[in-house]
């Protein structure tokens, strides 16, 4: 190998990256230079040779034909389905009232509401959607929630969800407990990937013990401002969004969820350095 002051003996032209001093290593790989003259590998800048490969004309023809024929020969992706429609036709199975067995590679759109909702104008629960025990077995399916959420609320049922890729939305467990009524849901979110979840990947409001979040990956939760108060639906103070996991601060009343080996990341460095953007009690 040539020394630091000598020219390389290899006839391949070597490029000297502009971002670092001359080094004693020469590697036969593609240049690390970026379009603006910088170096992609600033920590370990090496002499990188520029390798030019000439492809014979016959191979160019074969590659062009393959690029045209292969996409037509491969099976087309299945059309999207609404998550609500799958829920409505899902059978009872394995102890669940609804077992949603999703297809790998298929996209499911929209959110899902399980359990009662609260009507603040009438000051009463609306039980048109009774609580059910629900399993969402994703099998690697993509759930494009389109800004909505998968929500179980004001019931004593459970929602279990696993092996899903979730886009543009999150999961919410919402409950309430009084001396007369217990409406606290339970469940789990396991092995799911959340990309740009709106507000939170998982939000617990009036819920805690009985909920497990295990081995989930959350990337870039979206801050939409203040979250809404559980009863009125009006935005409340001290309820920031943009967290990966928003946990109920009322742990004395609802207990602590079981959080295991979850990984969260924000592409914006300042947000990523702030622990409250990863886990917070609200």
N, C-alpha and C positions, 0 to 999 in steps of 0.2 A: 504494500500500500504506500502511495507517495506521501512524503512528509508535508508539513503545513506550508512550506514555502515553495514546493515544486508543483509542476503541472501534472495532472493525472495522466498515466500512460494509456489508459483505455481510450480508444478513438471516439467513444460516445461523448458528446458535449456535456460537460457538467455545468450546472447552474449554481451560482452563489447567492443564497437567499439574502435579501437586503436587511433582515431583522437580526442578524447575529454575526459574531466573529467567525473567521475561517476555522473550521474544525478539521480533525484528522480522519474523518470517516467519509466514505463514499458508498452510497447504496443505490443499486440499480432499480429504483422505483420512480413513480411519477413525481413531478416536481411538487413541492409543498407551497409554492408561491401562489398567492391569491391574485385576483384581478387588479387590485390596487397596489401590488408590489409588496404586500406584507407576507407574513409566513403563517400558515395554519398551525404550525407546531412551534410556538415561541419558547417553550421550555427546553426543547432539545433540538436545536436547529442544526441540520447537517447539510453537507454538500449533497444535493439530490440531482442525479442525472436526468436529463430530458430524453425519454425513450420514444422514438417514433416507429410505429408499426405500419407496414404497407400490407394491405389486404389484397390478394389477387382478385381479379375481376370476377372469376367464376364464383368465388366465395361471397362476393358482394351480391351477386344475383341470387344465390341460395338464401342469404340472410334476408334480402328484400322479399322473396317469396314467402319465407317463414313468417315474417312480420305481418303479411297479409292473410295467410291461410290459418295460422294457429289461433288467432282470436275467434275466427268463425268455427273452428273445430272444437274449441273448448265450450263446455256447457255454459249457457247464460246464467247470470246471477238470478236467484229467485226474486220475484217482485216484493216490494215492502208490504208489510201488514200492520194494521194498527194493533197496539198492545191491548187496547180495550176489547177488540173483537176476539182476540185469542183468549182473554180472560173469560169472556162470556160463554165460550164453547169448551173451556178446559174441563176435563173430567175430575172427579174425586179420585184420589190415589194416595197411598202410603200415609193415611191419616190426615190428609189435607182435603178441604172442601173444593179447592181449585188447585190443580197441579199443571202449571204452564211449562210444557216441555218445548223449549225453543229450538230452532234449527241453526246449526252452525253456518255462518255466512249470510244469513238473512238479516235484513234490517226491519226493526219494529219501531213504529213511530207513535208519538203522543204519550201522555202520562196515564196514571191509573189511580183511582180512589177506592180504598177498601175501608169499610166502616162508616159510622155516622159522621155527619158534619154539623156545625153549630150555626144557627141562624141568629145573628145578633139582633135583628129587627124584631123577631118574634120571641127572642130570649128562650130558645128551646133547641134541643137536638133534633135533627132531621134524620130519621132512621130509614129513609127510602132504600139506602144501600146498607143492608145488614152486615155486620162484621163476619168475616169468614177467615178460616185458616188458609193461607195462600203460600205456595212455593213457586218461585220463578227459577227454573233450572235453565240457565242461559246457554250452556254448551258453546260459549264463544260468540253468541249472537250479539249484534249491535243494537242497542236501544237508543234511538234518537228521540229524546224526550221533547225536543222542540220548545225548550223553555219551561216545560211543565215538570211535574214531579211524580214519583211513585210514593203514595201516601197512605198510611194506615192510621186511622184516628178514632178516638173516643169509643173503643171497644176493648174487650179482653182477649181478642184473637191475636194471632201471630202472623208475621210476614217474614218469610225466609227467602233470600235471594243469593244466587251464587253464579260464578263463571259468566259474568256479563261484561260487555264493553258499553259504558254509558256515556252519551254525549249530550251536552246542552241541557242538563237537568240533574236532579239529585233524589235522595230518598229521605222521607220524613216519617218519624214516629211521633204522634201527637196524642196526648192523653190528659186525663183529669181524675183526681181522687178526692172524694168528700166522705163525710161520715155515712152518707146514705148511698152513694153510688161509686163504684170503681170502674173506670173506663180507661184503663192503662194498657196499651198494646205491648207486645213483646216480639222478638224475632231476631234475625241475624242478616248481616251483609258480609259475604265471604268471597274472596278471590275475584273481586271485581275491579275493573279499571275505569276510572272516571276522568274524562278529558273535558276541561272547561265546564265543570258543573256550575249551574246558576245558583248563586247564593252559597250553597254548601254541597259537598258530596253526600254527607249524612247529617241530618239535623234531628236532635231529640228535644221535644217540647212537652213537658209533663210526662216524661218517660225516662227510664234509666236502667235499673236492675231488670234483667231478663232480655236485654238487647246486647248482642255480640257483634263487633266489627273486627274482622280478622283477615289479615293479609290482603288488604286492598291497596291499590295504587291510585293516587289522586294527583292530577296535574292541572295547575292554573285555575283554581276556583275563581269565579267571576264575581266581583264586587258590584252589587246593584244598588248600594245605599243601605238604609236601615231596614231590618227585617220587620215583619208585621207582628203585632201582639196576638197571642193565641186566641183571644175571644173576639175582639172587635174587628180584626183585620186591618187595623190602622197601624201605620209604621210607628214603632216605639223607639225611645231613646236607649242608648247603650246596647243596641242589637245589631252590631256590624255584620255585614255579609263578606264574602270572599274568603271564608275559612274552609279548610278541608272538612273538619269535624266540629260541629257546634253542639255542645253538650248542655243539657239542662242544668242550670245553676242550683236548682232545688234538690240537691242530693239527699238532704235529710228526709224529704217527702217521697222521692222516687228512687233513690239509690243510685249507685254508679253503674254505668254500662261496663261491659268487658271489652276492652280495646287491646288487641294483640297484633303486633308486628305489622302495622300499617305504615306505608311510605308515602310521604307527601312532598310536593315540589312546586315552587313558583319560578317561572322564567325571569321575572323581574327581581333583580338581586336584593333590593331593599325589602321587598315583601317576603322573600325567601329567608332573610335573616331574622325576621320577626316571628317568634314562637306563636304569637296569637293568630297568625295567619294559617297556622297548621292545626292547632287544637285550642278551643276556647270554651269557657263556661259562660253561658248567656242566660 
